[in-house]
Amino acid sequence: MSHKPNLNKDTNQPKAYIKYSGLAFQILAFIFLGTWGGMKIDQWLSLKVPLFTIAFSMLALIGSLIYLVKSLPKS
């Protein structure tokens, strides 16, 4: 008799949880750094309208969404 391994999908549950929680922190960090960088450039240039803050936060948001979609498993 051969013993077949248990192919239950629940065995990968903790691994997926760790992967996607780490991904969430990476996305938050990316958006935070983009916004922070834009604020610093706006302060350095003494702009009254926060153009770089808006632009960098939008670019960081778009970039993080692209990163999220590419990191999802293909099914």
Stockholm file with secondary structure:
# STOCKHOLM 1.0

chainA/1-75         MSHKPNLNKDTNQPKAYIKYSGLAFQILAFIFLGTWGGMKIDQWLSLKVPLFTIAFSMLALIGSLIYLVKSLPKS
#=GR chainA/1-75 SS CCCCCCCCGGGGHHHHHHHHHHHHHHHHHHHHHHHHHHHHHHHHHTCSSCHHHHHHHHHHHHHHHHHHHHHSCCC
#=GC SS_cons        CCCCCCCCGGGGHHHHHHHHHHHHHHHHHHHHHHHHHHHHHHHHHTCSSCHHHHHHHHHHHHHHHHHHHHHSCCC
//
